Amino acid sequence: MQIMTSYDIAVIGAGPGGYVAAIHAAQMGKKVVVIEKKDIGGVCLNAGCIPSKSYLKHSHWALAAQEASRLGIAMEIKKVDFPKLVQRKNRVVTTLQGGIKHLFKENQITYIEGEASFTEDHQLKVDGEKIAARDILLATGGHPFVPPIAGVDEVDYLTTDTFFQMTELPQKLVVIGGGIIAVELAFAMQPLGVAVTLLEVAPDILLTEDEDARLIIKNKLVSMGITVKTGVKIKQVSRQKIQSSAGTYEFGQLLIATGRRANLELAEQAGITLDEKKRFIKVDQHYQTNIPHIYAIGDLIKGYQLAHVASAEGIRTVDIICGKQEDPVAQRYVPRCLYTDPEVASFGLNETQAREKGFDIVVKSAPYSGNGKAIAGEETNGFVKIISEKKYHEILGAVIVGSNATEMIHTILAVCEAEGTVDELDKIIFAHPSLSELTGEVAASLFGKAIHN
């Protein structure tokens, strides 16, 4: 076996955790190699975050045309050229892939396309060539979980990894699942003329979201004409038909979006310890596995399975490798986003969690319907909510539902991260008219001095 050049750090996986970690390591003066068996950018760029946002943009265009027509600017959508929309999505992906490759080149990072495996001495090999590295970072992400449904193996179904390979719009799309990805893709498809049905086994959709936010999104789904069934037991899947406890549903295309599982093949090959349920790699507070100099981040470990979390963990891990004393990524400061219409964004504890932890809380909210810019822009569906600790005014969590929620959440998060309290939020002068005024209104209401709420 040929020995290749030795590296300081070898990163397995070029998704948002791996490629960000690699660039940061190179910036820290490390000699870095990245090994990726599929597509640079990982699932997020090629079959997740970016393609889904491209498709959601298409649906926003269609919904905006409908809204404009209702309000006096007559528009007619004569045709949806889906192959052209797919081409646009592909251009977006290609552009971002090129950006990562450029950054690798600029930072003198070696990029190898191929499947890595461990040798007996816990080094790596790719296509018969050995790669020596002092430290190895596993960032191999996850894969779609497909539950054991009767007949599913006989059906040509899509998963969240293959959905964006679809080149023709189906007349009827049935989605098994009611989580973030399932709901976003339902929003993306219905405005383009696809009849969408969501079948969720759980008691409700979006169980990870705030209850008030969940209700708004569910109502919006229904108002768009999307069929939503919860607490459903799937009995049988056959060609173009699903039999369930809620009835029988025909489909032109079936999407199974029931979550993801970590890619643990490399970990198991190396004898790396997994957690009690054998679903994740067990790491210490420095993201190190039971084997010295082998680290794991992102979807491989417990925590939020989000691209920005993987990136943050990758940076922290590299800093630790470089000798810095760093705490692990604080889950309470992670923004969680749903890119529907309206959007949903949150961080920290919800009301129930805060009470369960023993906090004496104050919860205040302000509706979009009382905001000047929201009214002018026909964007009155939503609210801003802050969960605060009563005595010291600590910000425990926040939820925003509405237009630009995924951008607005960062104002509150930044104050919280900087160890600010609701007092600091109350002192901010927000521009008028702006949706962000709602944040100031909620902060003021926590002191009993809101003007419009």
C-alpha positions in Angstrom: 0.0 0.0 0.0 1.4 3.4 -1.0 2.0 6.0 1.7 0.7 9.4 0.8 1.8 12.7 2.2 1.2 13.1 6.0 -1.3 15.7 7.2 -2.0 17.4 10.5 -5.7 16.9 10.2 -7.8 14.6 7.9 -11.5 15.5 7.6 -13.9 12.8 6.4 -16.9 14.4 4.9 -17.2 17.7 3.0 -20.6 18.9 4.3 -21.1 22.0 6.4 -19.3 20.5 9.3 -16.4 19.1 7.5 -15.6 21.8 4.9 -15.9 24.6 7.5 -13.7 22.7 9.9 -11.1 22.1 7.2 -10.9 25.8 6.2 -10.7 26.9 9.8 -7.9 24.3 10.4 -6.0 25.6 7.3 -6.4 29.2 8.6 -4.8 28.0 11.9 -1.7 26.8 10.0 -2.6 23.1 9.7 -1.9 20.9 6.7 -5.4 19.5 5.9 -6.9 16.9 3.7 -10.6 16.4 3.1 -12.1 13.1 1.8 -15.6 13.0 0.4 -17.2 10.0 -1.2 -20.1 11.7 -2.9 -20.6 15.4 -3.5 -18.7 18.4 -2.1 -21.0 20.4 0.2 -22.7 17.3 1.6 -26.4 16.7 1.9 -27.1 20.3 3.0 -25.9 21.8 -0.2 -26.8 19.0 -2.6 -30.1 17.5 -1.3 -31.2 19.5 1.7 -30.9 23.1 2.9 -30.0 24.8 -0.3 -32.2 22.9 -2.8 -35.2 23.1 -0.5 -34.8 26.9 -0.1 -34.6 27.2 -3.9 -37.9 25.3 -4.3 -39.5 27.3 -1.5 -38.5 30.5 -3.4 -40.4 29.2 -6.4 -43.5 28.6 -4.2 -43.1 32.1 -2.7 -43.2 33.6 -6.3 -46.4 31.7 -7.0 -48.0 32.7 -3.7 -46.9 36.4 -4.3 -48.6 36.3 -7.7 -51.8 35.0 -6.2 -51.7 37.7 -3.5 -51.0 40.5 -6.0 -54.0 39.4 -8.1 -56.2 39.4 -5.0 -55.1 42.9 -4.2 -55.4 44.5 -7.6 -52.4 43.7 -9.7 -53.8 41.0 -12.0 -51.4 38.2 -12.6 -51.9 34.8 -14.2 -49.6 31.8 -13.9 -50.1 30.1 -17.3 -47.5 27.4 -16.8 -45.0 26.0 -14.4 -41.9 25.0 -16.3 -40.6 22.7 -13.7 -37.5 21.5 -15.6 -36.4 25.1 -15.8 -36.9 25.5 -12.1 -34.8 22.4 -11.6 -32.1 23.9 -13.8 -32.1 27.1 -11.6 -31.7 24.9 -8.5 -28.8 23.1 -10.1 -27.1 26.4 -10.9 -27.4 27.5 -7.3 -25.9 24.2 -6.1 -23.1 24.3 -8.7 -22.2 27.9 -7.8 -21.9 27.0 -4.1 -19.9 23.9 -4.9 -17.5 26.0 -6.9 -17.2 28.4 -4.0 -16.1 25.6 -1.6 -13.6 24.3 -4.1 -12.2 27.8 -4.5 -11.9 28.1 -0.8 -10.1 24.8 -0.6 -7.7 25.9 -3.2 -7.1 29.3 -1.6 -6.4 27.6 1.7 -4.2 24.9 0.1 -6.5 22.1 1.3 -6.1 18.8 -0.4 -9.4 17.5 -1.6 -9.8 13.8 -2.4 -13.0 12.2 -3.9 -13.3 8.7 -2.7 -14.4 6.5 0.1 -12.3 6.5 3.2 -11.7 3.5 5.5 -9.6 2.9 8.6 -6.5 0.8 8.7 -5.6 -1.4 11.7 -3.5 1.4 13.2 -6.3 3.9 12.9 -4.9 5.7 9.9 -6.9 6.1 6.7 -6.9 4.7 3.2 -8.7 5.8 0.0 -8.6 3.7 -3.2 -5.7 1.6 -1.9 -3.6 4.6 -0.8 -2.8 5.3 2.8 -3.2 8.7 4.3 -1.4 9.5 7.5 -2.9 12.2 9.8 -2.2 13.2 13.4 -5.9 14.0 14.0 -9.0 12.8 12.2 -12.3 14.5 12.2 -15.4 12.4 11.3 -18.1 14.6 9.7 -19.9 12.0 7.6 -23.5 13.2 8.3 -26.5 11.0 8.0 -29.0 9.2 5.7 -32.8 9.1 5.5 -34.6 6.8 7.8 -37.3 4.7 6.2 -39.6 2.9 8.7 -40.7 -0.7 8.1 -43.9 -0.2 6.2 -45.7 -3.1 4.6 -45.1 -3.0 0.8 -42.7 -0.1 0.8 -39.9 -2.1 -0.8 -42.1 -2.7 -3.8 -42.7 1.1 -4.4 -40.5 3.6 -6.2 -40.6 6.1 -3.4 -38.5 9.2 -2.9 -36.5 10.2 0.2 -35.1 13.5 1.3 -31.9 12.5 -0.5 -33.5 11.8 -3.8 -36.4 14.2 -3.9 -34.4 16.9 -5.7 -33.6 14.5 -8.5 -37.3 14.6 -9.6 -37.6 16.3 -13.0 -41.4 16.3 -13.4 -44.1 17.6 -11.1 -46.5 14.9 -10.0 -50.2 15.6 -9.9 -50.5 14.1 -6.5 -47.7 13.9 -3.8 -48.2 12.0 -0.6 -45.6 12.8 2.1 -45.2 10.3 5.0 -43.8 12.5 7.8 -44.7 15.8 9.5 -41.4 17.2 10.6 -39.5 20.2 9.4 -38.4 18.8 6.0 -41.7 17.2 5.2 -43.6 20.4 5.9 -41.2 22.6 4.0 -41.4 20.4 0.9 -45.2 20.4 1.2 -45.1 24.2 1.1 -42.8 24.1 -1.8 -44.9 21.8 -4.0 -48.6 22.9 -3.4 -48.3 26.4 -4.9 -46.8 24.9 -8.1 -50.1 23.0 -8.7 -49.3 19.7 -6.9 -52.0 18.2 -4.7 -50.2 17.4 -1.5 -51.2 15.1 1.4 -49.2 14.9 4.7 -49.6 11.7 6.7 -48.0 11.9 10.2 -47.9 9.0 12.7 -47.3 11.3 15.7 -50.2 13.2 17.4 -49.4 16.4 15.5 -47.0 17.8 13.0 -43.9 19.8 14.0 -43.7 18.5 17.5 -40.3 20.1 18.0 -41.9 23.5 17.5 -43.7 25.9 19.8 -47.4 25.0 20.2 -48.7 28.4 19.1 -46.3 28.3 16.1 -47.4 24.8 15.2 -51.0 25.8 15.1 -50.4 28.7 12.7 -48.4 26.6 10.3 -51.0 23.8 10.4 -53.8 26.2 9.7 -51.7 27.7 6.8 -51.1 24.2 5.3 -54.9 23.5 5.4 -55.8 26.9 4.0 -53.4 26.2 1.0 -55.4 23.1 0.3 -52.8 20.6 1.7 -54.4 17.6 3.4 -53.0 17.1 6.8 -53.7 13.9 8.8 -52.1 13.2 12.2 -52.1 10.2 14.4 -52.1 8.1 11.3 -51.2 4.4 11.2 -49.9 3.4 7.8 -51.2 -0.1 7.0 -50.0 -0.8 3.5 -48.2 0.9 0.6 -48.8 -0.3 -2.9 -48.1 1.1 -6.3 -49.7 4.6 -6.4 -51.8 4.0 -3.2 -51.5 4.2 0.5 -53.9 2.5 2.9 -54.0 4.0 6.4 -56.2 4.4 9.4 -57.2 7.8 8.0 -58.3 6.4 4.7 -56.8 5.4 1.3 -54.7 8.0 -0.6 -53.6 7.8 -4.2 -50.3 9.3 -5.3 -48.3 10.0 -8.4 -45.2 10.3 -6.2 -44.5 9.2 -2.6 -42.0 11.0 -0.4 -40.9 9.3 2.8 -39.6 12.1 5.1 -39.4 10.4 8.6 -36.1 11.7 9.9 -32.4 10.8 9.4 -29.9 8.4 11.0 -26.2 8.9 11.5 -23.7 7.3 9.1 -21.9 5.1 11.6 -20.0 2.7 9.2 -16.6 4.3 9.7 -17.1 4.5 13.5 -18.1 0.9 13.7 -15.1 -0.2 11.6 -12.7 1.7 13.8 -14.3 0.3 17.0 -15.4 3.7 18.2 -17.9 3.6 21.1 -21.5 4.5 20.4 -24.1 5.8 22.8 -26.5 3.6 24.7 -29.0 3.3 21.9 -26.3 2.8 19.3 -27.6 5.8 17.3 -24.8 8.2 17.7 -21.0 8.3 18.3 -20.2 9.0 22.0 -17.9 11.9 22.4 -16.5 13.9 25.4 -16.8 17.6 25.9 -14.0 18.1 23.4 -15.8 16.1 20.6 -13.2 13.4 21.0 -14.2 9.7 20.7 -12.9 6.9 22.9 -10.0 6.7 20.5 -7.4 9.5 21.0 -7.0 11.9 18.1 -10.3 10.8 16.4 -13.2 13.3 16.7 -16.8 13.4 15.6 -19.3 16.2 14.9 -22.6 17.1 13.3 -25.2 14.4 12.7 -22.9 11.8 14.1 -23.3 13.0 17.6 -26.3 13.9 19.9 -27.8 17.3 19.5 -29.5 19.4 16.8 -29.1 17.9 13.4 -28.6 21.3 11.7 -26.0 22.5 9.3 -25.0 25.5 11.4 -24.5 23.3 14.4 -22.2 21.0 12.5 -20.2 24.1 11.3 -19.9 25.5 14.8 -18.9 22.1 16.2 -16.3 21.7 13.5 -14.7 25.1 14.4 -14.7 24.3 18.1 -13.1 20.9 17.5 -10.3 22.4 15.4 -9.7 25.1 18.1 -9.4 22.3 20.7 -7.0 20.3 18.4 -4.9 23.5 18.2 -4.7 23.7 22.0 -7.4 26.2 22.8 -9.7 25.7 25.8 -13.2 25.7 24.3 -16.6 24.8 25.7 -18.8 22.7 23.5 -21.5 24.4 21.4 -24.3 25.5 23.7 -27.5 24.0 22.5 -29.6 26.8 24.1 -28.0 29.3 21.7 -28.8 27.4 18.6 -31.4 29.1 16.3 -34.0 26.6 14.9 -35.7 27.7 11.6 -38.6 26.6 9.5 -38.7 28.3 6.1 -42.4 28.1 5.4 -44.7 31.1 4.8 -44.9 32.4 7.5 -41.5 31.4 8.7 -40.8 30.0 12.2 -37.6 30.7 14.2 -36.8 29.9 17.8 -34.0 29.3 20.3 -33.6 28.3 23.9 -36.3 26.9 26.2 -40.0 26.9 25.5 -42.5 27.6 28.2 -42.9 24.0 29.3 -39.2 23.3 29.4 -38.5 26.5 31.4 -41.1 25.6 34.0 -39.8 22.1 34.2 -36.3 23.4 35.0 -37.8 25.4 37.9 -37.6 28.9 36.5 -40.2 31.5 37.6 -41.0 32.8 34.1 -42.8 35.7 32.4 -44.0 35.1 28.8 -45.0 38.0 26.6 -45.8 38.2 22.9 -46.9 40.7 20.3 -48.8 39.9 17.1 -47.7 40.8 13.6 -51.3 42.1 13.1 -50.4 45.2 15.3 -47.3 46.1 13.3 -47.4 48.9 10.7 -45.0 47.3 8.2 -46.7 43.9 8.6 -50.1 45.5 7.9 -48.7 47.5 4.9 -47.1 44.3 3.5 -50.1 42.0 4.1 -47.9 39.9 6.5 -50.0 40.0 9.6 -49.9 36.2 10.3 -47.5 35.6 13.2 -46.1 36.8 16.5 -42.9 37.5 18.5 -42.7 35.7 21.9 -40.0 36.0 24.6 -39.7 33.7 27.6 -38.0 35.5 30.4 -36.9 34.8 34.0 -38.9 37.0 36.3 -36.3 38.1 38.9 -33.2 38.9 36.8 -34.9 39.3 33.4 -32.7 36.6 31.8 -33.8 35.7 28.3 -34.5 31.9 28.4 -36.0 31.5 24.9 -37.8 33.2 22.1 -40.1 32.2 19.2 -40.9 34.3 16.1 -43.5 33.3 13.6 -44.0 35.5 10.6 -42.3 37.2 7.6 -38.5 37.3 8.0 -38.6 35.4 11.3 -35.4 33.5 10.5 -33.6 36.8 10.2 -35.2 38.6 13.1 -34.5 35.9 15.7 -30.8 36.8 15.6 -31.4 40.2 17.3 -32.7 38.5 20.4 -30.2 35.7 20.2 -27.3 38.1 20.0 -28.4 39.9 23.1 -28.8 36.6 24.9 -25.4 35.3 23.7 -23.8 38.5 25.0 -25.3 37.8 28.4 -27.7 40.7 28.0 -31.2 40.6 29.4 -34.6 41.8 28.4 -33.5 45.2 29.8 -31.0 45.6 26.9 -33.6 44.6 24.3 -35.9 47.3 25.8 -33.2 49.9 25.3 -32.7 49.3 21.6 -34.2 51.9 19.3 -35.8 49.9 16.4 -36.4 51.6 13.1 -40.0 52.5 12.1 -41.6 51.0 10.2 -39.9 47.6 10.6 -41.0 44.1 11.7 -38.2 44.2 14.3 -40.2 46.8 16.2 -42.2 43.8 17.5 -39.1 42.6 19.4 -38.9 46.0 21.1 -42.6 45.9 21.8 -42.4 42.5 23.5 -39.4 43.6 25.6 -41.3 46.7 26.7 -44.4 44.6 27.6 -42.3 42.6 30.0 -41.9 45.8 32.0 -45.5 46.8 31.5 -44.7 49.7 29.2 -45.6 48.5 25.7 -47.2 51.2 23.6 -49.0 49.2 20.9 -49.5 45.8 22.6 
